């Protein structure tokens, strides 16, 4: 990266390195650390960096943090410091918790989703402050600690009446996200005969890349299904991806279900309904795209085969419409729900941010919709805004997560101008 493309790149790299080293996946709650010690340590690290820049900070009981500057009407920028599991280390070319600069990219878990963008916003705020910029709004950079696995951080902020009404979240794509699909997490329960044990998947919002299982009988045909025998377990391997784009991954549950159904352990209808769209649920669509369904966690519960699925449904559909269609697949329990986001494409916030993006990148792009879910849907007037620019940059929840230096430098200038314009 050329000198001057981002303020003080050397220190940005060193600060991001501090944040990436924390395996900030939600873990067991501890006193003052409701989402686990590593998440809490990452939050403290970020707040210490901000304090060193001369900003006021707040620690919301370990649920979230905040960096503040300015006075007046509140303007929120919502980021998160928690991450999804790294998956199989064999799929990584580098240590996921050691930040790597390979000349073109920064590589490490969280560099794109969402530690890198959060720190980028902080550096933009510092440059604006150091240049003498005085905002006419109270800028609130909020750092959530539970975005990837439950939004308990947002629930806590709402209980404290500490959520702003207006702002953006740098946790998606450019130019501007005007709509986000609704998100449902649903656990189906199916009959089975002959499974002794089965476990697979690390998180509901990640395409399953590994399943291991054991059956009452031995089957010699497992090689025909690209399975591996290790000790007494059969193993199926895939490739993880973000659940909002399941087509980018290879779901290990799919190949395992094919084996189990062909060997009469489960009904063939399970795979057809979950993966082959036999109920036509994937045909539901609107301008935000088609419904996606990604079966990502599998296990046995009380003798039943349980499969936890991530569903992203079109923004203009109601949850009730989707649940009615899900009943055609089988018995289910809803384990989580986030309503969709739909903002007028022509509103002031969207048009302003779109213009800023196009002015800096010399593009003529228009607002888009996504299947991913961001903090934007937790506020009254908020949208997701970057940092992904190129399709090849979209590697959230995948091995070898990265952000290109080109994207980093462009996003920095975009965010700096957006903050100055809106605040």
C-alpha positions in Angstrom: 0.0 0.0 0.0 1.3 3.4 -1.0 2.1 5.8 1.8 -0.8 8.1 2.5 -3.5 5.8 1.1 -4.5 5.1 4.7 -3.5 7.2 7.7 -0.6 5.6 9.6 -1.0 2.1 8.0 1.9 0.7 10.1 0.0 1.4 13.3 -3.3 0.3 11.8 -1.7 -3.0 11.0 -0.2 -3.4 14.5 -3.6 -2.5 16.2 -5.5 -4.9 13.9 -2.9 -7.6 14.8 -3.8 -7.1 18.5 -7.5 -7.6 17.7 -7.1 -10.6 15.4 -5.1 -12.6 18.0 -8.3 -13.0 20.1 -10.4 -16.1 19.3 -13.5 -14.1 20.0 -16.0 -16.8 19.3 -18.8 -16.8 21.9 -17.9 -19.2 24.8 -19.0 -19.8 28.3 -20.1 -16.7 30.3 -17.9 -15.5 33.1 -18.4 -12.6 35.5 -18.2 -9.3 33.5 -17.7 -11.4 30.3 -21.2 -12.6 29.2 -19.9 -14.0 25.9 -16.6 -15.5 27.2 -13.2 -14.2 28.1 -11.7 -13.9 24.6 -14.6 -11.8 23.4 -14.2 -9.6 26.5 -10.5 -9.2 26.1 -10.9 -8.2 22.5 -13.4 -5.5 23.6 -11.1 -4.2 26.2 -8.3 -4.1 23.7 -10.3 -2.0 21.2 -11.4 0.4 23.9 -7.8 0.8 25.1 -6.8 1.7 21.5 -9.6 4.3 21.4 -8.6 5.8 24.7 -5.1 6.1 23.4 -6.5 8.2 20.6 -8.1 10.5 23.1 -11.7 9.3 22.7 -14.2 8.8 25.5 -15.2 5.1 25.8 -18.0 3.1 27.6 -18.0 -0.5 28.5 -21.6 -1.8 28.6 -21.1 -4.6 31.2 -19.1 -6.6 28.7 -22.0 -6.9 26.3 -20.8 -4.1 24.1 -18.5 -1.1 24.0 -18.7 2.4 22.7 -16.4 5.2 21.4 -17.9 8.7 21.5 -17.1 12.1 20.1 -19.1 15.3 19.5 -22.4 16.5 20.9 -26.0 16.8 19.6 -28.2 14.4 17.7 -26.9 10.9 17.9 -25.3 9.3 14.9 -24.5 5.6 15.3 -21.9 3.4 13.6 -22.5 -0.2 14.6 -19.7 -2.9 14.3 -19.0 -6.1 16.1 -15.8 -7.8 17.5 -17.0 -11.4 17.8 -16.2 -13.9 15.0 -17.4 -17.2 13.7 -15.3 -20.4 14.3 -12.4 -20.8 12.0 -13.4 -24.3 10.9 -10.8 -26.8 9.9 -7.3 -25.4 10.4 -6.1 -27.5 7.5 -8.2 -25.2 5.2 -6.2 -22.2 6.2 -2.9 -21.3 4.6 -1.9 -19.2 7.6 -2.7 -19.1 11.3 -6.2 -17.5 11.5 -5.2 -15.6 14.6 -2.0 -14.1 13.3 -2.5 -11.1 11.0 -0.6 -11.6 7.8 0.2 -9.0 5.1 1.1 -10.8 1.9 1.6 -7.6 -0.1 -1.9 -7.4 -1.6 -4.1 -8.6 1.2 -4.5 -8.7 5.0 -5.4 -12.2 6.1 -6.9 -13.4 9.4 -10.2 -14.2 11.0 -12.1 -11.0 11.5 -10.1 -8.8 9.1 -13.3 -8.4 7.0 -16.0 -9.4 9.4 -15.9 -7.2 11.4 -12.7 -6.2 13.3 -11.0 -4.7 10.4 -13.8 -2.3 9.4 -14.4 -1.4 13.1 -10.8 -0.3 13.4 -10.9 1.5 10.1 -13.8 3.6 11.4 -11.8 4.4 14.5 -8.8 5.5 12.5 -11.1 7.7 10.3 -12.5 9.3 13.4 -9.0 9.9 14.7 -7.9 11.6 11.5 -11.0 13.8 11.5 -10.4 14.7 15.1 -6.8 15.5 14.6 -7.6 17.7 11.6 -9.8 19.9 13.7 -13.2 18.5 12.5 -15.9 19.2 15.0 -19.1 17.2 14.4 -22.5 18.7 14.9 -23.8 15.3 16.1 -22.8 12.9 18.8 -20.9 10.1 16.9 -21.3 6.8 18.6 -19.1 3.9 17.4 -20.7 0.9 19.0 -18.8 -2.4 19.3 -21.1 -5.4 19.7 -19.8 -8.7 21.1 -22.6 -11.1 20.1 -23.5 -10.4 16.5 -22.6 -13.8 15.1 -24.5 -15.9 17.6 -27.6 -14.3 19.1 -27.5 -10.5 19.3 -27.5 -10.5 23.1 -25.4 -7.4 22.9 -28.2 -5.5 21.1 -30.8 -6.8 23.5 -28.7 -5.4 26.4 -28.3 -2.0 24.8 -32.0 -1.8 24.2 -32.7 -2.6 27.8 -30.4 0.3 28.8 -32.2 2.5 26.2 -28.7 3.0 24.6 -29.5 2.4 20.9 -29.2 5.3 18.4 -31.9 5.7 15.8 -29.8 6.8 12.8 -26.5 5.6 11.2 -24.8 2.8 9.3 -23.1 -0.5 9.9 -19.8 -1.3 8.0 -20.5 -5.0 7.9 -21.6 -5.9 4.4 -21.1 -4.6 0.8 -20.8 -1.3 -1.0 -22.4 0.8 -2.4 -25.3 0.7 0.1 -27.6 -2.1 1.4 -31.2 -0.9 1.3 -32.7 -4.3 2.1 -31.7 -7.4 4.1 -33.6 -10.7 4.0 -35.3 -12.0 7.1 -33.3 -14.6 9.0 -34.8 -17.7 10.5 -33.0 -20.5 12.4 -35.1 -23.6 12.5 -34.4 -27.1 13.9 -36.1 -30.0 12.1 -36.5 -33.4 13.7 -36.7 -36.5 11.6 -37.1 -40.2 12.2 -34.0 -42.5 11.8 -33.1 -46.2 12.3 -29.6 -47.3 13.0 -27.6 -44.2 13.9 -25.5 -44.5 17.0 -24.0 -41.1 16.9 -23.8 -38.1 14.5 -22.4 -34.7 14.9 -21.5 -32.0 12.4 -21.4 -28.2 11.9 -19.9 -25.5 14.0 -22.5 -22.7 13.7 -25.9 -22.2 12.2 -24.7 -19.3 10.0 -21.8 -21.3 8.4 -22.2 -24.0 5.7 -21.3 -27.3 7.4 -17.8 -28.6 6.3 -17.5 -31.7 8.5 -19.8 -34.5 9.8 -18.8 -37.6 11.7 -21.2 -40.5 12.5 -21.5 -44.1 13.6 -24.1 -46.6 12.6 -25.3 -49.9 14.2 -24.2 -51.8 11.1 -21.1 -51.5 9.0 -21.5 -50.5 5.4 -18.8 -51.2 2.8 -20.1 -48.7 0.2 -19.0 -45.6 2.0 -16.2 -44.8 -0.5 -18.9 -44.4 -3.2 -20.1 -41.4 -1.2 -16.8 -39.7 -0.8 -16.7 -40.6 2.9 -13.7 -41.6 5.0 -13.4 -44.3 7.7 -11.5 -43.2 10.8 -11.4 -45.7 13.7 -15.1 -46.5 14.2 -16.5 -43.3 12.6 -17.4 -42.4 9.1 -16.5 -38.8 8.1 -17.9 -36.5 5.5 -16.0 -33.3 4.4 -17.1 -30.2 2.7 -16.2 -26.5 2.4 -17.6 -23.8 4.6 -19.1 -20.5 3.5 -21.5 -17.9 4.8 -25.0 -19.3 5.2 -26.5 -16.4 3.2 -24.6 -17.7 0.2 -24.7 -21.5 0.6 -23.9 -22.1 -3.1 -20.3 -20.9 -2.4 -19.7 -23.8 -0.1 -19.9 -27.6 -0.2 -22.3 -28.9 2.5 -21.0 -32.1 4.2 -24.5 -32.8 5.5 -25.7 -33.3 2.0 -23.3 -36.2 1.1 -23.9 -37.8 4.5 -27.7 -37.7 4.1 -27.3 -39.3 0.6 -25.4 -42.2 2.2 -27.9 -42.5 5.1 -30.9 -42.5 2.8 -29.5 -45.0 0.3 -28.7 -47.3 3.2 -32.3 -47.0 4.6 -31.2 -45.3 7.8 -33.2 -42.1 7.0 -35.9 -41.3 4.5 -34.9 -40.1 1.1 -37.4 -37.3 1.5 -35.2 -35.5 4.0 -32.5 -34.8 1.5 -35.0 -34.0 -1.2 -36.8 -31.5 0.9 -33.7 -29.9 2.4 -31.4 -29.9 -0.6 -33.4 -30.6 -3.8 -36.3 -28.1 -3.2 -39.0 -30.8 -3.5 -41.4 -28.5 -1.6 -40.6 -25.6 -3.9 -39.8 -23.4 -0.9 -36.7 -22.0 -2.6 -38.9 -20.5 -5.3 -40.2 -17.8 -2.9 -38.7 -14.6 -4.1 -39.0 -10.8 -4.5 -36.6 -8.0 -5.5 -34.3 -9.0 -2.7 -33.8 -12.4 -4.2 -34.8 -16.0 -3.6 -35.2 -17.7 -0.2 -32.1 -19.7 0.8 -32.1 -22.7 3.1 -28.8 -24.1 4.4 -28.8 -27.1 6.8 -25.7 -26.5 8.8 -25.7 -28.4 12.2 -26.7 -32.0 12.6 -27.0 -34.2 15.7 -29.1 -36.9 17.5 -31.6 -35.8 20.1 -33.8 -38.3 21.9 -33.3 -40.8 19.1 -34.3 -38.3 16.4 -32.1 -36.9 13.7 -32.1 -33.1 14.3 -30.9 -30.7 11.7 -30.5 -26.9 12.3 -31.1 -24.8 9.3 -30.3 -21.2 8.4 -33.0 -19.6 6.3 -32.8 -16.2 4.6 -36.3 -15.2 3.3 -37.2 -12.3 0.9 -37.6 -9.0 2.7 -41.2 -8.3 1.7 -42.4 -11.7 2.8 -43.8 -12.2 6.3 -42.3 -14.7 8.7 -45.7 -16.4 8.9 -45.7 -17.1 5.2 -42.3 -18.8 5.4 -43.2 -20.8 8.5 -46.3 -22.2 6.7 -44.0 -23.4 3.9 -41.5 -24.9 6.3 -44.2 -27.2 7.8 -44.1 -29.0 4.4 -40.6 -30.1 5.2 -41.2 -31.6 8.7 -41.6 -30.9 12.4 -39.5 -28.0 13.4 -38.7 -25.6 16.3 -37.8 -22.0 15.7 -34.6 -21.2 17.5 -34.0 -17.7 16.3 -35.5 -15.0 14.2 -34.4 -11.6 12.9 -37.0 -9.6 10.9 -36.0 -8.2 7.5 -34.8 -4.7 6.7 -36.3 -2.7 3.9 -35.4 1.0 3.5 -36.6 3.3 0.8 -33.9 3.4 -1.9 -34.6 7.1 -2.5 -34.4 8.3 1.2 -31.8 10.8 2.2 -29.5 8.4 4.0 -29.3 5.9 1.1 -28.9 8.5 -1.6 -26.2 10.4 0.4 -24.1 7.3 1.0 -24.5 6.0 -2.5 -23.3 9.4 -3.9 -20.3 9.4 -1.6 -19.3 5.9 -2.7 -19.8 6.7 -6.4 -17.8 9.9 -6.1 -14.8 8.3 -4.6 -14.8 5.1 -6.6 -15.8 6.8 -9.9 -18.6 4.3 -10.3 -22.3 4.7 -11.0 -23.7 1.9 -8.8 -27.1 1.7 -7.2 -28.3 0.4 -3.8 -28.5 -3.4 -3.4 -30.1 -6.1 -1.3 -28.4 -8.9 0.5 -29.2 -12.2 2.3 -26.8 -11.4 5.1 -28.0 -9.8 8.3 -26.3 -6.8 10.0 -26.9 -4.5 13.0 -28.7 -2.1 10.6 -31.9 -3.9 11.2 -31.7 -3.1 14.9 -32.2 0.6 14.3 -35.0 2.8 13.0 -33.0 4.5 10.2 -29.9 2.6 9.4 -28.3 0.7 6.5 -25.3 -1.5 6.0 -22.5 0.3 4.2 -19.4 -1.6 2.9 -16.6 -2.6 3.2 -16.8 -5.2 0.4 -16.4 -3.7 -3.0 -15.4 -6.5 -5.3 -17.2 -9.9 -5.4 -14.0 -11.7 -4.9 -13.6 -9.8 -1.6 -16.7 -11.4 -0.2 -15.1 -14.1 1.9 -17.0 -13.8 5.2 -17.1 -17.0 7.3 -14.7 -18.7 4.9 -11.2 -20.0 5.5 -8.4 -17.6 4.7 -10.6 -14.6 5.3 -9.0 -11.4 3.9 -9.5 -7.8 2.9 -7.5 -6.4 0.0 -5.4 -3.3 0.6 -7.1 -1.7 -2.4 -10.5 -2.2 -0.7 -9.0 -1.1 2.6 -7.8 2.2 1.3 -11.0 3.0 -0.7 -13.2 2.1 2.2 -11.1 4.3 4.5 -11.7 7.4 2.3 -15.4 6.5 1.8 -16.0 6.2 5.6 -14.1 9.3 6.4 -16.2 11.3 3.9 -19.4 9.6 5.1 -18.8 10.5 8.7 -17.9 14.1 7.9 -21.0 14.5 5.7 -23.5 12.8 8.0 -22.1 14.1 11.3 
